[in-house]
């Protein structure tokens, strides 16, 4: 019977090192196999998800234009009287320009007392009074309203105090455009999915899920988007865009 000579300290360190390396390789190999298996499972279960889009040009057919007459005078009576006269001048400008009287809505007159403050303290003295009134135009003749908006300076030159917030243009056809654009966006999504799968030798199968994105109504050629959907009202000509996210099975 022979006895094994005890290991030297150097041999002992080498043995521990080899055992550690073997353990690391075993764990890494096992983890890699788990990840590979999970990858194939995800591919088979989820298929491929693509985004399709479609857009069209549209022309606004409704407009809302708000004009505000606002001014200050030493007394309430003077302020209210001047506002009334200026609102009459604004209404005349609009009706003379071709806007029907029944397309105008006059808001109520509001007044506000401007009080004097000194070092953060109210002195109780009233400096003057502000009065204001809105004139709102609602029309389908968007071109006429656009023209009148651009010429509003003529009554400003006459001393009429009016704030022009600009017309806001809307699409009444948007509910009809939505289903058409969604259909086109779905077709676009399928074309993209087929191009991707063809490149790797696969084929697109059935639709597994669809998620419709928000609609974006923007000025022509605009890149503006919003998570909740954009709706530009500043321009007559608009671009309407829709998107869909579609998941297809892959054969």
URWO-V385618 format. One record per residue. RES is the residue in three letters. PHI is phi as a letter, one per 20 degrees, with the letter a starting at -180 (* if undefined). OMEGA is omega in whole degrees, -180 to 180 (* if undefined). Layout:
RES_PHI_OMEGA + RES_PHI_OMEGA
This chain:
UNK_*_-180 + UNK_d_179 + UNK_d_-179 + UNK_e_179 + UNK_f_179 + UNK_f_-180 + UNK_f_175 + UNK_f_180 + UNK_f_-180 + UNK_f_179 + UNK_f_-180 + UNK_f_-180 + UNK_f_179 + UNK_f_-180 + UNK_f_179 + UNK_f_-180 + UNK_f_-179 + UNK_f_180 + UNK_f_180 + UNK_f_180 + UNK_f_-180 + UNK_f_179 + UNK_f_-180 + UNK_f_180 + UNK_f_-179 + UNK_f_-180 + UNK_f_-179 + UNK_f_-180 + UNK_f_179 + UNK_f_180 + UNK_f_-180 + UNK_f_179 + UNK_f_178 + UNK_f_-179 + UNK_f_179 + UNK_f_179 + UNK_f_180 + UNK_f_-180 + UNK_f_179 + UNK_f_-180 + UNK_f_-180 + UNK_f_-180 + UNK_f_-177 + UNK_f_-175 + UNK_e_-171 + UNK_e_-178 + UNK_m_-178 + UNK_c_-179 + UNK_d_-180 + UNK_c_177 + UNK_d_176 + UNK_d_-179 + UNK_b_177 + UNK_b_179 + UNK_b_179 + UNK_b_177 + UNK_e_-179 + UNK_b_180 + UNK_d_180 + UNK_f_179 + UNK_c_175 + UNK_b_180 + UNK_b_173 + UNK_c_-177 + UNK_c_-179 + UNK_d_175 + UNK_d_-178 + UNK_c_174 + UNK_e_-176 + UNK_b_-178 + UNK_b_178 + UNK_c_177 + UNK_b_-177 + UNK_f_-179 + UNK_c_178 + UNK_f_-178 + UNK_g_-180 + UNK_f_-179 + UNK_f_-179 + UNK_f_179 + UNK_f_180 + UNK_f_177 + UNK_f_180 + UNK_f_179 + UNK_f_-179 + UNK_f_176 + UNK_f_177 + UNK_f_179 + UNK_f_178 + UNK_f_180 + UNK_f_179 + UNK_f_178 + UNK_g_-177 + UNK_f_-178 + UNK_f_175 + UNK_f_-180 + UNK_e_177 + UNK_o_178 + UNK_e_178 + UNK_f_-179 + UNK_f_-179 + UNK_f_176 + UNK_e_-180 + UNK_d_174 + UNK_c_180 + UNK_e_178 + UNK_f_178 + UNK_f_178 + UNK_e_176 + UNK_d_180 + UNK_c_-179 + UNK_b_180 + UNK_e_176 + UNK_e_-176 + UNK_e_-180 + UNK_e_178 + UNK_c_179 + UNK_c_-179 + UNK_l_178 + UNK_n_-178 + UNK_d_178 + UNK_f_-179 + UNK_e_-178 + UNK_n_180 + UNK_e_177 + UNK_e_-178 + UNK_f_180 + UNK_a_-179 + UNK_c_176 + UNK_d_176 + UNK_c_-179 + UNK_b_178 + UNK_b_179 + UNK_e_169 + UNK_c_-176 + UNK_d_177 + UNK_d_173 + UNK_c_-173 + UNK_b_172 + UNK_d_179 + UNK_e_-174 + UNK_f_-179 + UNK_f_179 + UNK_f_180 + UNK_f_177 + UNK_f_-180 + UNK_f_-180 + UNK_f_179 + UNK_f_-180 + UNK_f_-179 + UNK_d_-176 + UNK_f_-179 + UNK_f_-178 + UNK_f_179 + UNK_e_174 + UNK_f_179 + UNK_f_179 + UNK_e_179 + UNK_n_178 + UNK_e_-179 + UNK_e_-178 + UNK_b_177 + UNK_d_-179 + UNK_d_-180 + UNK_e_178 + UNK_n_178 + UNK_f_175 + UNK_d_-173 + UNK_d_-176 + UNK_c_177 + UNK_d_174 + UNK_e_-177 + UNK_e_-176 + UNK_g_178 + UNK_g_178 + UNK_f_-178 + UNK_f_-174 + UNK_g_-178 + UNK_f_179 + UNK_f_-178 + UNK_f_178 + UNK_f_178 + UNK_f_180 + UNK_f_178 + UNK_f_177 + UNK_f_178 + UNK_f_179 + UNK_f_178 + UNK_f_-180 + UNK_f_178 + UNK_f_180 + UNK_f_180 + UNK_f_179 + UNK_f_180 + UNK_f_-178 + UNK_f_-176 + UNK_f_178 + UNK_f_-179 + UNK_f_-179 + UNK_d_175 + UNK_n_179 + UNK_d_177 + UNK_c_179 + UNK_f_178 + UNK_d_-176 + UNK_f_177 + UNK_f_180 + UNK_e_178 + UNK_b_179 + UNK_c_175 + UNK_c_-179 + UNK_e_176 + UNK_e_179 + UNK_f_178 + UNK_e_178 + UNK_d_176 + UNK_d_-172 + UNK_c_172 + UNK_f_-179 + UNK_g_178 + UNK_m_178 + UNK_f_176 + UNK_d_-178 + UNK_f_174 + UNK_c_177 + UNK_c_-178 + UNK_f_-179 + UNK_e_-179 + UNK_n_-180 + UNK_e_175 + UNK_b_179 + UNK_f_179 + UNK_d_-175 + UNK_e_-174 + UNK_d_177 + UNK_f_178 + UNK_e_-175 + UNK_c_171 + UNK_d_179 + UNK_d_-177 + UNK_c_175 + UNK_c_177 + UNK_c_174 + UNK_c_174 + UNK_d_-172 + UNK_c_175 + UNK_d_179 + UNK_d_169 + UNK_f_-178 + UNK_c_-180 + UNK_e_*
